[in-house]
Amino acid sequence: MNRTVAIVGRPNVGKSALFNRLTGKQISLVFDRPGTTRDRLVTTCRRGEHEFNLIDTGGIGLEDNEGFGEAIAHEAELALATATDILLVVDARQGLTPLDRDVAKRLRKANRPVLVVANKVDAPEKMADIESDFAELGFDGVFPVSAAHGHGISELFEALTKDWPTPEPLEKTQPDATSTLRPVRIAIVGRPNVGKSSLINAIVSESRAIVSDVPGTTRDAVDVSYTWKGLPFTFIDTAGMRQERRIHDELEAAMSSRSAHAINRADIAVLVVDAVTGVSMQDKKIAGLIQEANCPCIVVVNKWDIAREQGDASKTRERAYYDTIHQDLFFVNYAPVLFVSAKSGERVEGLLKTVMQIEKNRHYQFATGPLNRVLSKAMQKQAPPEIAGRRFKVLYATQDPQEKTDRRVIPTLLFFVNNPKLLTDSYRRYLEIQLREAFDIRGCPLRLVLRGRQPAPRGGVQKTFHGEPRPEKTENRPAPKPSRFPKKRMSQRRKSGRRNQR
């Protein structure tokens, strides 16, 4: 049986801290401010022999000036509808509040097993009356824990899984190819209010993320699982990234930091640009983060329906917009540009097709023969610049074998050259352009690894390209034979030369 555990409660009782403690990872953003979590976060949790889905929700009963209380409550109701077990988190320091009673009243209607978790109990000996204080809620068992320090977590987990069936051992059968694939991680990044959450909702055809006209609606990095044509995806909805000089709030700084981290852990980054405002300076900075991370990229121009309403979405305008984006984002010129409308769903399927193509290009296999012929032809067409009387030479090129690990994989080429210092940045870009024209690696950065020849040092030891010493075989070499014509001294050569001239 698939178990799903939902963590609910009023605002600022430590639900996200408990979520991170149970998963053993810093997934949910924790901040001492009510309403920090807005969207529901779902992840797979493994503790002992049990595996289950864990859901973090926003605080029920939040009152704010931005009007997110109803949306957060709706997300919590969706979590309760799919949950098999519920953890009601309360604040042991503040005691029972009227809002706790309202939340408990909602949970009784859900007709699910409920455990009351009294959080923030750093000193259990001082909290002897915890169970009696929260017994009024009407649920069996109150478990004092400290999510920040890990106290009482083991006892809570034992009580949670007490009535769960023992998981059956996995059968040793041939695994399904699609079930063993790691989901492709896709980070949706961009400035605030460009339509990142709307784009994810359009892709999965579900209101998975809260959408609002208020900038900064999304605060956490929300992972959304989705399967399309047998290929599993994990879309990461991120908070909008503003310029650092405009960030004066610690919470917003933490949000931007998590968005930047999402780029580092993603396989593909989707940079969303507003079609109305165009490419801004902040868009360029975000694209710079993508380039520094060596991450495959897609540039999505959203709100193209608004441009159509304004009569500015013709094919001519689209080509001009395409050229402008490539000029402004020249350092990620490998990224394809797509024009979509998240509101109407226009061309969203084309985005998924492009993602699948880039995922295929990430694992592109270069044939050694054609690779060396392309490089030779490119260097004959335009010779490298001369530096201190020497020119850069590629002696041999091959694909660098990468280990199959969880890290991001991008096309990597290994160049054996005469001297890596002779390769200039402009000529590196020229070679990359020639390689992209010859091989289909659209959307992916190209990593070049240079290995130069090492001159043989004194002492009879010669280094190979891989830096491994190779001693010379001198012990079996025969001794040189004495010459029948010994060398003359320089003075004797000069005298014989004078006699010949006479």
C-alpha positions in Angstrom: 0.0 0.0 0.0 1.3 3.4 -0.9 1.3 5.6 2.2 1.1 9.4 2.0 1.7 11.5 5.2 0.5 15.1 5.2 1.9 17.7 7.7 -0.6 20.3 8.6 -1.1 23.0 11.2 -1.5 26.7 11.8 1.2 29.1 10.6 4.6 29.2 12.2 4.5 26.0 14.3 7.5 24.3 12.6 5.9 22.2 9.8 8.7 22.8 7.3 11.3 22.1 10.0 9.6 18.7 10.7 9.4 18.0 7.0 13.1 18.5 6.6 13.9 16.5 9.7 11.9 13.5 8.5 13.3 13.6 5.0 16.9 14.2 6.2 17.3 17.0 3.6 16.9 20.7 3.6 14.1 20.7 1.0 11.6 23.1 2.5 12.5 26.8 3.2 12.5 27.4 6.9 12.1 31.0 8.1 10.8 32.5 11.3 7.9 34.2 9.7 4.2 33.1 9.3 3.2 32.2 5.8 6.7 31.3 4.5 5.4 28.1 2.9 2.7 28.6 0.4 2.7 25.7 -2.1 2.6 22.1 -1.1 5.9 20.3 -1.2 5.9 16.6 -2.0 8.8 14.2 -1.7 9.5 10.5 -1.2 10.7 9.7 2.4 12.6 6.5 3.3 13.0 5.6 7.0 14.0 2.1 7.9 12.1 -0.4 5.8 9.2 2.0 5.0 8.9 4.3 2.1 6.1 6.9 1.8 5.2 10.2 0.3 5.5 13.2 2.6 3.7 16.5 2.0 4.5 19.9 3.5 1.7 22.4 3.5 1.2 26.0 4.3 -0.2 27.3 7.5 -4.0 27.0 7.7 -5.8 30.2 8.9 -3.1 32.6 7.6 -4.2 36.2 7.6 -2.1 38.4 5.3 -2.6 41.5 3.3 -1.8 39.8 0.0 -4.7 37.5 0.0 -2.9 34.1 -0.1 -4.8 32.6 2.9 -7.5 31.0 0.8 -5.1 29.6 -1.8 -2.9 28.1 1.0 -5.9 26.6 2.6 -7.0 25.1 -0.7 -3.5 23.5 -1.2 -3.8 22.0 2.3 -7.2 20.6 1.5 -5.8 18.9 -1.6 -3.0 17.4 0.5 -5.6 16.0 3.0 -7.6 14.5 0.2 -4.6 12.4 -0.9 -3.2 11.6 2.6 -3.5 8.3 4.4 -2.0 9.6 7.6 -1.9 13.1 9.1 0.5 14.8 11.4 -1.1 17.8 13.2 1.8 20.1 14.3 1.2 22.4 17.3 3.4 24.8 19.2 4.2 23.4 22.7 5.5 26.8 23.9 2.4 28.7 23.1 0.0 25.9 24.1 -3.4 25.3 22.7 -4.9 28.1 20.6 -8.4 28.7 19.0 -6.8 28.2 15.6 -5.5 24.8 16.6 -9.1 23.8 17.5 -10.3 25.0 14.1 -7.6 23.0 12.3 -8.5 19.9 14.4 -12.1 20.3 13.5 -11.2 20.2 9.8 -9.1 17.1 10.3 -12.0 15.2 12.0 -14.0 15.6 8.7 -11.1 14.0 6.8 -11.6 10.7 8.6 -7.8 9.9 8.6 -5.5 8.7 11.4 -4.1 11.8 13.1 -1.1 12.2 15.4 -0.6 15.4 17.4 3.0 16.6 17.2 3.9 19.1 19.9 6.9 20.8 18.3 9.5 23.1 19.9 10.0 21.0 23.0 13.7 21.6 23.6 13.6 20.5 27.3 11.1 17.6 27.7 11.4 17.6 31.5 9.9 21.1 31.6 6.9 20.1 29.5 5.2 17.6 31.7 1.7 19.0 31.0 1.9 18.8 27.2 -0.4 15.8 26.7 -3.1 17.2 29.0 -3.0 20.6 27.3 -3.6 19.2 23.8 -5.9 16.3 24.9 -8.8 18.6 24.2 -8.2 18.2 20.5 -9.7 14.7 20.7 -6.9 12.7 19.1 -5.1 9.7 20.6 -1.5 10.4 21.6 0.5 13.6 21.8 4.2 13.4 20.8 6.6 16.0 22.1 9.4 16.6 19.5 12.0 19.2 18.6 12.3 19.4 14.8 15.2 21.7 15.1 17.3 19.3 17.3 15.8 15.9 16.4 14.4 15.0 19.8 11.5 12.6 19.8 11.5 11.9 16.1 12.2 8.2 16.5 9.3 7.8 18.9 7.0 9.7 16.5 8.0 7.6 13.5 7.4 4.4 15.5 3.9 5.5 16.4 3.2 6.6 12.8 4.2 3.3 11.3 2.8 1.0 14.1 -0.3 0.0 12.1 1.3 0.0 8.7 1.7 -3.3 6.9 5.2 -4.8 6.7 6.5 -4.0 3.2 7.0 -7.0 1.1 10.5 -7.8 -0.2 11.2 -6.8 -3.7 10.9 -9.6 -6.2 14.0 -10.4 -8.2 12.5 -9.8 -11.6 13.7 -8.0 -14.7 13.1 -4.3 -13.8 11.1 -2.1 -16.2 13.3 0.2 -18.2 11.1 3.2 -17.6 10.9 2.6 -13.9 14.7 2.7 -13.4 15.1 6.0 -15.2 16.1 9.0 -13.0 13.6 11.8 -13.6 15.0 14.6 -15.8 15.3 17.7 -13.5 14.1 20.9 -15.2 14.5 24.2 -13.3 12.1 27.0 -14.3 13.9 30.2 -13.5 13.5 33.9 -14.2 12.6 37.3 -12.8 9.5 37.7 -10.6 6.1 37.7 -12.2 7.1 36.4 -15.7 4.8 33.4 -15.5 7.0 30.5 -14.1 4.3 29.0 -12.0 1.7 29.4 -14.8 4.0 27.6 -17.2 4.3 24.6 -14.9 0.5 24.5 -14.4 0.1 24.6 -18.2 2.6 21.8 -18.6 1.1 19.4 -16.1 -2.5 20.5 -16.9 -3.1 21.0 -13.2 -3.2 23.9 -10.7 -0.1 22.6 -9.0 1.4 26.0 -8.0 -0.2 29.1 -6.6 -0.5 31.8 -9.3 -0.9 35.5 -8.6 -0.2 38.9 -10.1 1.8 39.7 -6.9 5.5 39.4 -7.6 7.2 36.9 -5.3 4.2 34.6 -5.0 6.4 31.5 -5.1 8.8 31.4 -2.2 10.3 27.9 -2.2 11.7 25.6 -4.8 8.7 23.3 -5.5 9.4 19.9 -7.2 6.5 18.8 -9.5 6.7 15.2 -10.9 5.3 14.6 -14.4 5.5 11.8 -17.0 5.2 12.6 -20.7 5.5 9.8 -23.3 7.1 7.4 -20.8 9.8 9.8 -19.8 9.7 11.0 -16.1 10.3 14.7 -15.4 10.7 16.8 -12.3 9.9 20.4 -12.9 11.3 22.8 -10.2 9.3 25.9 -9.8 11.5 28.6 -8.3 11.1 32.0 -6.7 11.7 35.0 -8.9 15.3 36.3 -8.7 15.7 40.1 -8.4 18.9 42.1 -8.4 20.9 41.9 -5.2 20.9 45.7 -4.7 17.1 45.6 -4.6 16.9 42.8 -2.0 16.5 44.2 1.5 14.7 41.3 3.1 16.4 38.2 4.5 13.6 36.0 3.4 13.9 37.2 -0.2 17.6 36.6 -0.1 17.1 33.1 1.0 14.5 32.6 -1.8 17.0 33.8 -4.4 19.7 31.5 -3.0 17.4 28.5 -3.3 16.6 29.5 -6.9 20.3 29.6 -7.8 20.8 26.2 -6.1 18.0 24.8 -8.3 20.1 25.7 -11.4 23.0 23.8 -10.0 21.0 20.6 -9.3 19.0 20.7 -12.6 19.7 18.8 -15.8 18.1 21.5 -17.9 17.3 25.2 -17.1 14.3 27.0 -18.7 14.9 30.8 -18.6 11.5 32.5 -18.8 11.5 36.0 -20.3 8.5 38.4 -20.4 7.5 39.1 -24.0 6.2 42.5 -23.1 9.3 43.9 -21.3 11.9 41.9 -23.2 15.3 40.9 -22.0 16.4 42.9 -18.9 19.7 43.2 -17.1 18.5 40.7 -14.5 17.7 38.1 -17.2 21.3 38.4 -18.4 22.5 37.8 -14.9 20.4 34.7 -14.5 21.6 33.5 -17.9 25.2 34.1 -16.6 24.4 31.8 -13.6 23.2 29.1 -16.1 26.4 29.5 -18.1 28.6 29.3 -15.1 26.9 26.1 -14.0 27.4 24.6 -17.5 23.7 23.8 -17.6 21.7 23.0 -20.8 19.3 25.8 -21.4 16.1 26.8 -23.2 14.9 30.4 -23.4 11.1 30.7 -23.2 9.4 33.9 -24.2 6.2 33.8 -22.3 3.0 36.0 -22.6 3.2 35.8 -26.4 -0.6 36.0 -26.4 -0.4 39.5 -25.1 1.9 40.4 -27.9 -0.7 38.9 -30.3 -3.5 41.0 -28.8 -1.3 44.1 -29.3 -0.8 43.1 -33.0 2.9 42.5 -32.4 3.2 38.7 -32.8 3.8 38.3 -36.5 6.4 36.0 -38.0 8.6 39.0 -38.9 8.4 40.3 -35.3 9.1 36.8 -34.0 12.3 36.6 -36.1 13.4 40.0 -35.0 12.7 39.1 -31.3 14.7 35.9 -31.8 17.7 37.8 -33.2 17.5 40.3 -30.3 17.5 37.6 -27.7 20.5 35.9 -29.2 22.4 39.3 -29.2 21.5 40.0 -25.6 22.2 36.5 -24.4 25.1 35.7 -26.7 26.9 33.8 -23.9 24.2 31.1 -24.0 23.9 31.1 -27.8 23.5 27.4 -27.7 20.0 27.8 -26.1 16.9 27.5 -28.4 14.3 30.2 -28.2 10.6 29.3 -27.9 7.6 31.6 -27.9 4.8 30.3 -25.7 1.7 31.4 -23.8 1.3 29.7 -20.4 -2.1 31.3 -20.0 -3.6 29.7 -23.1 -1.3 26.7 -23.4 0.0 27.7 -26.8 3.1 25.8 -27.9 3.6 24.2 -24.5 3.8 20.8 -26.1 6.6 22.1 -28.3 8.5 23.0 -25.1 8.3 19.4 -23.9 9.5 18.1 -27.3 12.5 20.5 -27.1 13.2 19.2 -23.6 13.3 15.7 -24.8 15.6 16.6 -27.7 18.0 18.4 -25.4 17.9 15.4 -23.0 19.0 13.2 -25.9 21.7 15.7 -26.9 23.2 15.6 -23.4 24.2 12.0 -24.0 25.4 12.6 -27.6 28.2 10.2 -28.7 31.0 11.7 -30.9 32.6 9.4 -33.4 36.4 9.9 -33.1 37.1 9.8 -36.9 34.5 12.5 -37.9 35.4 14.6 -34.9 39.1 14.8 -35.9 38.2 15.5 -39.5 35.9 18.4 -38.5 38.7 19.9 -36.4 41.3 19.4 -39.1 39.1 21.1 -41.7 38.2 24.0 -39.3 41.9 24.6 -38.6 42.8 24.6 -42.2 40.0 27.0 -43.0 41.1 29.4 -40.3 44.5 28.9 -38.7 45.0 29.7 -35.0 46.6 33.0 -34.1 50.4 33.0 -33.7 51.6 33.6 -30.1 55.3 34.1 -29.4 56.1 32.4 -32.7 54.0 29.3 -32.0 50.5 28.2 -33.0 47.9 26.1 -31.3 47.7 22.5 -32.6 45.2 19.8 -31.9 47.1 16.5 -32.2 44.2 14.2 -31.4 40.6 14.6 -30.1 38.2 12.1 -28.6 35.1 12.1 -26.3 35.9 12.1 -22.6 34.2 9.1 -21.0 32.1 10.3 -18.1 31.1 8.1 -15.2 27.4 7.3 -15.0 26.7 9.2 -11.7 23.9 11.4 -10.5 25.7 14.5 -11.6 24.8 16.4 -14.7 26.1 15.0 -17.9 27.0 17.3 -20.9 29.0 16.7 -24.0 32.7 16.7 -23.1 35.6 16.5 -25.6 39.2 15.7 -24.7 41.8 17.5 -26.8 45.5 16.4 -26.9 47.3 19.6 -27.9 50.8 20.9 -28.2 50.3 23.6 -25.5 46.9 24.6 -23.9 48.1 28.1 -23.3 48.2 28.8 -27.0 44.4 28.5 -27.3 42.7 31.9 -27.2 39.1 32.5 -26.1 38.1 33.7 -29.6 39.6 30.6 -31.3 37.9 28.4 -28.7 34.6 30.0 -29.6 35.4 29.5 -33.3 36.1 25.8 -32.8 32.9 25.4 -30.8 30.8 27.0 -33.6 32.3 24.6 -36.1 31.6 21.6 -33.9 28.0 22.7 -33.4 27.5 23.1 -37.1 28.7 19.6 -37.7 27.1 17.8 -34.7 23.6 18.1 -33.3 24.1 19.2 -29.7 21.6 22.0 -29.7 20.7 23.3 -26.2 23.8 21.9 -24.5 27.0 23.6 -23.5 30.2 22.0 -24.8 33.0 21.3 -22.4 36.6 21.2 -23.8 39.3 19.5 -21.8 42.9 20.3 -23.0 45.9 18.1 -22.3 49.3 19.2 -23.5 52.5 17.4 -24.2 55.0 17.2 -21.4 58.7 17.5 -22.4 61.0 14.8 -21.2 62.8 16.1 -18.1 66.4 15.4 -17.3 66.9 12.0 -15.7 65.4 9.8 -18.4 61.8 10.1 -17.3 59.2 11.0 -20.0 55.6 12.0 -19.1 52.7 10.9 -21.2 49.6 13.0 -22.0 47.8 11.6 -18.9 50.6 12.7 -16.7 51.8 9.1 -15.8 55.6 8.7 -15.7 57.1 6.2 -18.2 60.8 5.3 -17.5 63.1 4.8 -20.4 64.4 1.3 -21.0 68.1 1.8 -20.6 69.1 -1.4 -19.0 68.7 -3.6 -22.1 70.1 -1.0 -24.6 73.4 -2.2 -26.2 76.5 -0.1 -25.7 77.4 2.1 -28.7 80.2 0.8 -30.9 83.5 2.8 -31.0 83.7 4.9 -34.2 86.4 4.0 -36.7 86.9 7.7 -37.4 87.2 9.5 -34.1 86.1 13.1 -34.0 88.8 15.7 -34.5 89.4 18.6 -32.4 88.2 22.0 -33.6 91.9 23.2 -34.1 92.7 20.1 -36.2 89.6 20.8 -38.4 90.6 24.4 -39.0 94.2 23.3 -40.0 92.9 20.7 -42.4 90.5 23.2 -43.9 93.3 25.7 -44.5 95.4 23.0 -46.2 92.5 22.1 -48.5 92.1 25.8 -49.4 95.8 26.0 -50.4 
